[in-house]
Amino acid sequence: MKLRRTFEDMSMRWWSIEVRDGVLPAQRWKDGYGEALLEAAITNGARRWEWTVIPGGVVLEVAFRESEEWERFRALPVVTAALDATPDPVNGLYVYPGRGGNASARSPKRKPRPTGAGAAAVPIPVEPPPVARLAVTEPPAEPIVAGSPASFTLEPAA
C-alpha cells in the first residue's frame, strides 16, 4: 500500500496558487472562493489538494496526473474569476508548479539531536562598570599669606 501511494505521489504534478493579503485578508478570499476552486479542481481530475495558511496569505496546492488536467482547470471561468478577485491581483497572486516553491513533496520534520551530556554554555565574565572618580584637589605648595594693603605699592607706568 505504501509503495503504491509513493508511486502515485511521484506521478502527480503539483501546482500552487499563493494568495497574499491585500486590501482584505487572503483568508476571507479563501472563505469566499475556496469551495468553488476545490469543486472545479476535483471535477477536472485533481487527485490531491491542500490548503496552507502562511503568514500574510494562503496557498492552495493541487495535484493532477496530467498537465492537460491542470491547463483545463486553470482555463475554467470560475478559476479565472477567483484569481481576478484576489485581495491584491497585481502583487499578491503567485501561480507556480510544485509545492511551496519546489517540486518535491514535503518531508516530515526531523527531531533535534540531543546535545552532549552535561553540556552547557560557558558564562561570559561580566566586567564591573567603570567608576567615575572626581579629581582630588591638592593644597598649594606654598601657603598664601595675607598682607596689609599698605604693603603693596603702586608704581606709575613709564
C-alpha positions in Angstrom: 0.0 0.0 0.0 2.7 2.5 0.9 4.7 1.7 -2.2 1.7 2.2 -4.4 1.0 5.6 -2.7 4.6 6.7 -3.1 4.4 5.8 -6.8 1.2 7.8 -7.1 2.8 10.8 -5.4 5.7 10.6 -7.8 3.5 10.5 -10.9 1.4 13.6 -9.8 2.2 17.1 -10.9 1.6 19.7 -8.1 0.7 23.3 -8.7 0.4 26.1 -6.2 -1.8 29.1 -6.1 -0.5 31.5 -3.5 -2.7 34.5 -2.5 -1.2 37.2 -0.3 -3.1 39.7 1.9 -4.0 43.0 0.3 -7.0 45.3 0.9 -8.7 42.3 2.6 -7.1 39.3 4.3 -6.4 36.3 2.0 -8.3 34.1 4.5 -11.5 35.9 3.5 -10.8 35.3 -0.1 -10.3 31.6 0.7 -13.6 31.5 2.6 -15.4 33.0 -0.4 -13.8 31.1 -3.3 -12.2 28.0 -1.7 -15.1 25.7 -2.2 -15.7 26.7 -5.8 -12.0 26.2 -6.6 -11.9 22.8 -4.9 -15.1 21.7 -6.7 -13.6 22.8 -10.1 -10.3 21.0 -9.3 -12.0 17.7 -8.3 -14.3 17.6 -11.3 -11.3 18.3 -13.6 -9.1 15.5 -12.3 -7.4 16.7 -9.1 -6.0 13.8 -7.1 -4.9 15.6 -4.0 -5.1 19.1 -2.6 -4.2 21.0 0.5 -4.8 24.5 1.8 -1.9 26.0 3.8 -2.2 29.2 5.9 1.1 31.1 5.8 2.0 34.4 7.4 0.3 37.1 5.2 -1.7 34.7 3.0 -2.9 31.3 1.9 -1.7 28.6 -0.5 -3.8 26.1 -2.4 -1.7 23.2 -3.6 -3.4 20.9 -6.1 -2.1 17.7 -7.7 -3.1 16.5 -11.2 -1.8 13.4 -13.0 -1.5 15.1 -16.4 -0.5 18.7 -17.3 -3.6 18.9 -19.5 -5.8 18.5 -16.5 -4.2 21.5 -14.8 -4.5 23.5 -18.0 -8.2 22.6 -18.3 -8.7 23.6 -14.6 -6.8 26.8 -15.0 -8.9 27.9 -18.0 -12.2 27.5 -16.3 -14.2 30.7 -15.8 -14.7 30.1 -12.1 -10.9 29.8 -11.6 -10.3 32.9 -13.7 -12.9 34.8 -11.7 -11.5 33.6 -8.3 -7.9 34.6 -9.3 -9.1 38.0 -10.5 -10.9 38.6 -7.2 -7.8 38.1 -5.0 -7.2 40.9 -2.4 -4.2 42.1 -4.5 -4.3 40.7 -8.0 -1.2 42.7 -9.1 1.3 42.0 -6.4 -0.4 39.3 -4.2 -1.0 36.4 -6.6 1.5 33.7 -7.5 0.8 30.6 -9.5 3.7 28.2 -9.9 4.4 24.5 -10.4 5.4 22.5 -7.4 4.6 22.6 -3.7 5.7 25.6 -1.6 8.3 26.7 -4.2 9.8 23.4 -5.1 8.7 20.3 -6.9 9.3 17.8 -4.1 6.8 16.5 -1.6 7.1 17.8 2.0 9.3 15.8 4.3 8.5 15.3 7.9 10.3 17.5 10.5 13.4 15.9 11.9 13.7 15.5 15.6 16.5 17.7 17.1 19.6 15.8 18.1 20.3 15.8 21.8 23.3 17.8 22.9 26.2 16.2 24.7 25.8 15.0 28.3 26.1 17.9 30.7 26.9 20.4 28.0 26.2 23.9 28.9 27.2 27.3 27.7 30.2 28.8 29.5 29.1 32.1 31.1 30.8 35.2 29.8 32.6 37.1 32.6 31.0 40.4 33.3 33.3 43.3 34.0 32.2 45.8 36.6 31.2 49.1 35.1 33.9 51.8 35.3 33.5 54.1 38.3 33.8 57.8 37.8 36.2 59.4 40.2 36.3 63.1 41.0 39.7 64.8 40.9 41.2 65.4 44.3 42.4 68.9 44.8 45.8 69.2 46.4 46.7 72.2 48.6 49.1 74.7 47.0 52.8 74.1 47.6 53.3 77.5 49.3 50.8 78.9 51.7 49.2 82.2 50.7 49.9 84.9 53.2 47.5 87.7 53.5 49.3 91.0 53.6 48.1 94.5 54.5 47.1 96.8 51.7 49.8 99.2 52.7 52.5 96.7 51.9 51.6 96.8 48.2 52.8 99.8 46.3 51.7 101.0 43.0 54.3 102.4 40.7 53.4 104.8 38.0 53.6 103.4 34.5 56.6 104.6 32.5 
